[in-house]
């Protein structure tokens, strides 16, 4: 019986002990004393008082402390039997259990050599020391444990008092309010900083060394906020120019996200990089340029006071909630300082970069729950998070988005949140169901593609009713988007534009829109506000110019009498409506859209590049038996067919040049020579002859087929005329056609386009 009782007591003691630091208690306050800093041997001597509240009855307290050695643990609130250190864990065993909801403080004395990695931990450089709260190599990343015993995660938040002792000729700076400085009478002084807000362990900080201070005051929404910048003496002259806009940046963030949430706007130079410590942001010397060339880092780190510090991601795998929003803010602030156009241009560049990154199969990972080896990846988290936030803003609408974000920040203030909680907070605050957006952009790898086709337009008084076909495809894992929302821009033949937000569910839907203009074309996300699977460029020019879209499409204006308006798009998904011609395979990876509006006369050509590179056309061009062709269609009502072009290169790499490139869609096809036979050409463009050409009154159309049909379209892709041919030829009048370029399509009895010829009306 005694043995059974003994085993039972061991069993109880084992399960009363914390399984992970912080599991059975909540730290409410840290009082950290850095009593001695040895700049030569890189050691600290310190004492920390940890105050906690138990969540359940416990007879052991576990804290994290890395490389530093504990010499004593005392408490007036609990009886300590012993303590031990194993790895990064300090275990304090109690002689008698603390009851649930008990408050206790433990004083821990420790010291020794500090931990650091290439970026993270306690960093020592030429008489300066600072802590960087996380490490890129360490997993988990949190490194508060490098200088004080703590519960070192994203969710256990506490208030702080920090005391740092340094020689009188040096300066120590911490997060929080400076409560006072004590002259110790021995050539040293001790500074005392207080942080009244609850923050995570990686957000508290100290720096020490030969610093000079630059100060100012920002008049905030609710109070005057001190501004402090601590730099090395030889850097003092560069502070004013670097931080010239710091007040305007703070004002921009307050107006958009709410009052500044901490005690001061503070920055201190570090030896290795930037870190969002509250009130004491670490910045690398490279940011101090004396001008605004590195200002995005000033803005990025300040925005962390809201995103990351006021509300912290619950786990490292959801770091986009911290870094994605801060990276977005590092561009968004430009709209308030330098204007909306500047912001849109900078964000568009970032969107295009991430579009190219996301379409690569090796990068198909969700934004949420990234592996901890990629927590701080510049593309996977920072920039992708930024463009997803920008997309979210345009999905909701800017003002509604900002209202929703303020609600989220207030709901989870000084605590932690998950991606799901952000989703639900935005849904509740805005009334817009965000489940579809988060499923597509946050929880699913790859990226979406939004397609739009203008089906028909009907006059409606002084307005026009347009029907558009919206499509959804996904680059990456199989996914069909719901609650899809994207801006659609309509353009008339005078270049006027009107934009509206279109909503639909699933892979395809027809939507009706009433417009003030008579559209000839429609484009999804014309202004590049959304992350989607395409790259686009716009150009309106009165002189010769080139419009390059990636490396595969170049539109060249070689002459123009008035002006020409151009848009080029490369879509990284398969074109639809495959012509199903035996031996012909269409690209499964990309197609182009081209818009051309001539005002006056212009010579405009297009060059379309193909390659058997795996990232381009290697899906359909794999051997020398695969012969590349350029296919074209004017619009959704048209059928894919050839268009007159010249070709350079070989089967592996080449360029198709279209001399008078018309509005429409283009894609690469491949003809399998082995299937068709070497002498067979299924896309023979000489099945039809036009004479005279050019012409100003009539044209004779001679064909090699009987009982066919003719379809004539203009350079805008609009159908001008269609009629059957009873025999092999027909003569028609074009006297009433406006001067310009037209395309005559020959259709067989199944309505397939089997030949296309260009017609010039003088």
C-alpha positions, 0 to 999 in steps of 0.5 A: 500500500505504501508503494502504491501511495508513493507512486501515486504521489510521484504521478500527481507531482509529475502532472502538477509540473508545467509541461511547457514554460507558462502552461500553468501560470501567467507572468504579469510583470518583469523587473529586470536589473542589468547590474554590470555590463562587461564590454570586453568579455561580453558578459552580463550580471543581472537580477530579474524579479518575475511576478506571476499568477498561477492558472492551476495548482502547481509545485514547479515553475518553469522559465526560459533562460539561454546560456546565462547561469543562475546563482540564486532564486528566492521568493517571499511568496513561495517556499523553494526547495531547489532549482535547476537548469536544463538547456534553456529551461530554468525549473524552480521546484517548490516545497509546497504547491501554490494554489490556483490564482495565487500571485507570487514573485521570484527573484532570480540572480544570474550572469555570464556570457550572452547568446547571439547568432548572426542576427539575433540575441545580445549583439556586441560591437566595438563598445556597444551592446544591444538586444535583438528580440528574435533570431532568424536561425533560432527556432523558436525565434524568440530571444527575450530569454537571452537576457532575462528569465521569462516565458518567451513566446508571442502570447504571454505579455506583461508590464516591465521595469528595466534598470541598466547600470553603465559607466557615467560616460556611456548611455543606456536606453530601454523601452518605456518611460524614463523614470529617472537616473541614479548616480551610484557614486562609483563612476556608474549610473543606473537608468530606470525605464517603465513600460506600463503596457503589456508586451511580449518578451521580444519587444522589451529592449536595452542598448548601451554605449556612447550615444548622443540623443536627438529629441523632438515632440509630436503632437498626437491625437490624444497627447504630446509624444516625445521623439528620441533618436540615439546615434553614435556621435559621428552620426548626429548630423544625419538624424535631422535629414533622415527623420524629417518626415517622422511626425508626418508618418506618425500622423498618417498612422494615427489617422488611419489606425488609431492613437499611437499605442505606446510611450514615445517614438524612439529609435536607437542605432544597432550593429546589425539591423532593424527591430520593432522594440517598443519605444526603442526601435532598433535601426541599422546605421544604413538607414541613417543616410541624412536623407529620405532614401531609406525612409521606408524602414523608419515607417515600417518599424514605427507601424509595428507599434500597431501591427506586432506590438499592440496586437501580436501574431499568436504564433511564428507561423502567422508572422504575416500579421506582423511583418506583412502589415508593417511591410504594407505600411512601409509603402502605404505611408507614401500616399500621405507623404508623397501622394496617391500616385507615388504609393500606387506605383510603389505598390504595383512594383511590389505586386508584380514581383510577388506575382512572379514569385507566387507562380513558381511551383516551388513557392506554393505555400500558404501565407498562413502557417508558413514553416518556421524556417521561412518566418522571416522570408522576404517574399513568403511573408513580408512582401507577399503579406504586404500585397495581400493586405493591399488586396484586402484593402481594395477588396473591402474598400479603403475607408471600410478596411481602415474602420475594420482594422481599427476595430481589430486593433482595439479588440485585441489590443495588447494581446495576440491574434490569429489569422482566423480572428482577423478574418472574423473581426473584419467580417463583424466590423465591415459586414463583408464576409471575409471567408472567401478572401482568406480562403483564397489569399491566406489559407491557400497556396498559389494565387488567383486569376480573374478573367473578364470578357465583354459579351455584349452591350445594349443601349439603355437611354443615356447609359449602356447595359453591359454583360461580362463573363467573369472567370476564376482560375487558380495557379497552384493547388486546386481551389475555386474562389468564393466571394470573388471581388475584383475591379473591372474597368471598361474602356470606350473607343475614345479612351474614356474609362469607368471602373466598378467592383464586380462580385461572383462565386465560383469559376464562372459567372455572367454579371450585368453592369450599367455604365455611362460609357459605351465600352469596347473592352473590359479589363480585370484589375486595370490599375493593379490593385489586386494580387492576381496571376497577371502582369500588365503595363499601360502606355499613352504616347504621342511619340515613338515608344516601347511598351514591354510586359515582362520579357515576352511581349513588347509593343512598339509604336514606330510612328504616330500622328496624334496619339495611341493608347496601349495596354498589354497583359500577360496572364499566367493561366491557360487560355480558354476555348481551345479550338480542338484542332487535331495536332494543335496544343494551346499553352497551359500557362499563359496568354496575352491581352492587347488593347490598342486605340489609335487617335490619328494614324499610327504604326504599332507592332507587337513581338511575342516571344516563345521558349521551351524554358520550363517557366515559359512554353516548355509545357507544349514545346518539348522537342524539335517536332513541336512547331510553335505558332502564334494564335489570336482571337479578337474577343470571346465571340471569336475563335482562336486562329492564326494571324499574319506574322513573321517568325525568328529563331528556332524551335527552342526560342523565337519571336513572332512579330505582328506588324499591325498588332490589333486589339485582342488575345494572343497565345502560343500553340504547338503543332505536333509535326509527327502527328500531322506529317511534315508537309501538312499545315493545319493553319494555312493562312493562304486558303484565302486571297484578297484583291485589291489590297489595299483598297478604297471601294471594293475587295474580292475574296477568293477561297479554296473552300466552298460553302464557307463564311466570312467574318470581318473585324476591325482593329478594336476587335469589333465585328463589322460584317459577316456573310456566307460564300456560296462557292469559292469567291465573293466581292463586297463593298468597303466604301463605307468602312472607315480607313484603317486595318481590318481582319478578314476571317474565313470560317468553315461549316463548323464555325472554326476560323481556318484562315485570316488575312489583313485588309487595309482600307485606304 
